[in-house]
Amino acid sequence: MNDPEEGMSLQPLPWHSSNWERFRGGIQSNRMPHAVLLTGTAGVGKARFARALAAALLCEVNNEQGIACGACNNCRMLQAGAHPDFTLIQPEEPGKAIRIDTIREFTARGALTSQTGGYKAIILEPADALNSAAANSLLKTLEEPVERTVMILVTSRPGRLPATIRSRCQRYDFPPPEAADARTWLQQQGVGDPSQAELLLSLAAGAPLLALHYARNGTLEERATMIQETQAILKGQQDPVAVAQRWSQLDQGQVIQWFSGWLIDIIRLKIASQAAAIINIDQRERLQALAREVNSKRVYALLDRLIEANRTLGAQLNTQMQLESLLLDWADLGVE
């Protein structure tokens, strides 16, 4: 899945106001921490906040809200991707690791020292993509901070970062906004159907940017196909191996998320049936039917396997074999 938070923006999102105020004072007083860690579920706008913060640090004339003006020379260079005091560090390919060579390169070339006399802003995103050697190299940099250089680490999985790195950053958490605020924002982005907005936000765990990504990228259509295949496998109408081969061509984070969500909903429906609050609110009838057909103990066991698959995402050498194993287990979940 492409990053739903990508893109350079000068402004934070409406639900970022409390965190923005904390940084605004630091920028105005020139008392910024040398390293910050922005955490929260995917799609709440952490990456966008990081870019807005970098822009504010580099801007020559922030407005009254501390937001970059967008018109000064620094802002123009930043938006053109040519500012010498801004560095964005990401994996070479989505899902890959940030390697030690990347960290060594930006530190060795003097990238920690400002060339324009102001702040230096460095974003690492996602920070949890650092491999162990790169993390150790970064740790040395964090232990010897450079004046007026701010390192902004962005992650949805802070637990994957070494404790030594987390302890050297000021942490800022980004929870999802209130549901009404999220729906209003989605409507402003063109998602005008309230029922669709509710479904998208449910699937995205309340994260508006992720919900918007789902709306714009055909995600709901793919999800519908997948859940139909899942039901067909349990009924013996489709081959788990063939389905696994197709699923292996999809975004694996998304596949694991959908599959896990269906199992969580099935467990809830087995416990509370009609009264259960579920994630996949548009699939209640289908999931209730599945809940009647599967063995509870085996559902819990398969969910544990999916949680482990999510934890090791990116390290699996043979995605298709993993999916085959999961779907073969699913095919064998019938009530005994």
N, C-alpha and C positions, 0 to 999 in steps of 0.2 A: 504494500500500500504506500502510495506517495505521502509525504509528510503533509498532513492537513494544516500545519501551521506555517508552512514555508512562505517566503516572500518578505522583502524589506518594507517595513512600514514605520513611519515616524511617530505614530500614535498608539498608545496602549488601548486595549479594549475597555468598554464601559465597566465591566466587573473587576478590572484591575486597579481601581482607584485607590484602595487602601494600601496596597503594596507600592503603587506609584508615589504616593505621598511620602512614604518612608525613604524612597530614593531621592525624591525631589529635594528634600532638606539636605541630604548628603552632597548632592551636586552643587547646590547653592553655597554651601559652606566649605566646599573643597575637602570634605571629610568622608570620601567614599572608601568602603572596604576594598582590599586588594583582590578579593575573590568572593564571588557569591554563587550560591547553588539554587537554581530555580526548579522546583519540583511540583508535580501534580499529574493527574491522569492525562493521557494523550488527548489533544484537541481542546484544551482550555485556553490555549494562546500563550504558552510559556515562551516559545520561540519568537513570536511576534513581540512580546514584552521585551525579550532580550535585545531585539533589533531596535526597538524604540528607545531602550535605555542606552544602547551604544550610540544612537543618533544624538540623544540629549547630551551625552558626555562629550561628543565631538563638536556639537553645534556652537557657533560663535555667539548667537543671540537667542537663547531659549525664550519661549513666551511665558506668560504669567503662571501657567500650569506646569512649567518646567519642561515642556515638550519642544523638540527641535523645530526651528522655524521653517526649514525646507527651502530657504532661499539664499542663505549665505554660501560662501565658497565651499566651506567644509561639507555642508549638506548636499550641495550639488555634486561634489566629488564622491560622497558616500553613495548617493543614489545612482551614480554612474559606475560604481564598483571600482573606483580609482583612488579611494582615500588611503594614504600611506599608513595611517594610524588605526586602521580597522582590519582585523583578521578574523576570518570565519574558518574554523577547523571542523571538518566533517569527514566521514569515511569516503573513500574513493568511489564506492558503490553502496547503495542502500543495503543495509543488513550486514555489511562487512565491518571489520574492526578498524579503529584508528590506530595506526602502527607507530612504533617508536620513532621511525624515520621522520614522520610528519611532525612530531613534537620536537625532535632535535633540530629539524630544519628551521622552524619558526623561532626557536630560541638562539640558534647559532648565528643567524643573520642579523642579530641586533633588533629583532622584532619586538622586544619588550621595552624599547626606549622610544619615546615619542619623537617624531620628526617635525612636528609643527609647533611644539612647545606647549601643547595642551594635554589632554588625556590620551591614553592609548586604550582601545577597547578590543578585547579578544573574546570571541564566542566559541565555545566547544559544544557541539550539538550533533547527536546525543552524547553526553559525557560518558554514559555507561558503555559506549562502544569502544572505549579505550581498552586495548589489551593490557596484560599485566606489565609488560616492559614499558609501554607508553605511559601507563599510570605511574610507574615508579619515576620515570623521567619528569613527568608533570609535577610530582610531589616535590622534587628538588627545587623546581621553580617556585612552587607555593611557599616553600620554607625560606626562600630568599626573595621576598617581594620587591618589585621595582616601583619607585614613587610615581604616582599618577598613572599607573597601569592597572586596569581593572579586568580581571578574568571572569567571564560569565559562563558558568557551567549549566547546561540545560538537560534535564532528564525526567522521564516518566518512571524510571526504575532506580531510585537512589540506592537501594540495597545492593545493587550490582557494583557500586563504586566502593573502593577500599575505604575503611573507616578513617584511615590516616588522611585521605583527601577530603572526606566529608567534614572532618573536624577542623580543617583549615579554611573552610568557607563559611560565610554567613548564609544561613538557609532561609529561603522564602517559599512558603507553600502557596499553591494556586488551586483552591477548590473550585468545583463547577459553580456557576452562578445560580441564583434562584430560578426555578423552572419558568416563572412568568417572564423574567428578564431574558432568559434564553430563547423563549418562544418569540418574544418581541424582536429580538435581534435577528432570528431566522426569518421572520416576516420581512424585515428590512432588507434582507439579502435575497428575497424573491421566493422564499418557501411560504406561500400564502395559505396553504391548506392546514388548518389547525390540527386535524387528526394525523396528517402526515408528519407535522412538526413534532407532535407528541410521540409518535412511533420512532422517529429518527433520534430524538433525545433519549428515549428509553434504551435504544440499541447502543447509543454512544455514552451511556452512563452519565448523561447530563452535560456532556462536553459539546458546546455549540459548534466549534470549528470542525470537529469530527462528524457531527450530525450534518453539517453543510457539505462536507466531503462526500458523505454517503449519498446525499441528495443529487449531487452533480456528477457522480462517476458511475452510475448504473449499478451501485452496490446492492440495492434492494432486489434488483432483478436476479443477480447472481445468487444472492442469499436464498431467494425463493426456489431457484433450481436446485441448490444444494439440499435444502430441507426436504424437497420432493424425493431426491435421490436417497436421502437418509431413510425416509419412510419406506421406500421401495426395497432397500436392502433388507430391512427387518422383515418385510413380507416375502422375501425370497424372490423378488421380481427383478432385481438388478445384482450384478456381480460386484462384490466389494472391491476386488482387485481392479476392475475396469474403472470404477468410480475413483479409486485412489489414484490411478494414473491421471485422470482428468484433474483432480484436486491438486495434484503435485505441481501443476502448471499455474496455480493461483497463488496469491499472496498468502504465505503460510501463517503469518500472524493473524490475518483475517479468518482463515480457515479454522484455526484453533479457537479463536474467540467465538465464532458462530457455533461450532460444535459444542464447546463448553457451555455456552448460554442455553442451548437446547436441553442439555442434561440437567443444568441447574433448574430450569423451568419444570422439567419432568419430575424431578425430586420434589419440588414445591407442590406440584399438582397431585402427586401421590399422597402428600401429607394433608393438604387442605382443599384439594379439588377446586370447586367454584370460587372459594374465598381466597385462593392464592394470588398474591401479587407477583406477576411474572415479567420478564424482560421483553419477550417476544409477544407483545400484546395483540398483534394481528394474527398470530398462529395458535391461539388458545385451543381451538377445537381440534386441530391436528395434533398438538402436543398432549391434550387430554387423551386422545385415542392411543398415542404412543405410550403414555403413562400406564394405561391399562394392560399393555402387552409386554412390559419389560419387568425384569427381576430387580428389585430395589438394591439388593446387595451388589449385584453386578454393575448397576448404574454408578454407585458410589466408587467402585473399583476403577471403572473406566474414566470417571471424572478425575480421579487421582492421577491417572496416566496422562490425561490431557493437561492438567496443571503442571506436571513434570515436563511435558513436551513444550509448554509455553516458557517454562523456566530456562530450558536449554535451547531456545529458539536461536537459530543461526549457527549452532554447533553440530546440528544433525547432518551427517555426511550423505545419507540416503533418505531424502524426504519421502519418496514414494514407498519405500519399505516400511517406514514409520506409519504412514497413513494406511497402508495395507493391513498392518497389525491392528491398528485402532479400529478400522472398519470391520475387520473379521471378528474382533471382539464384540462390536456393536451388533453384528448379525447374529451373535450367539446370546443376546441378552433376553431372549424370550422367557416369559414366566414359566416356572416349573411347578 
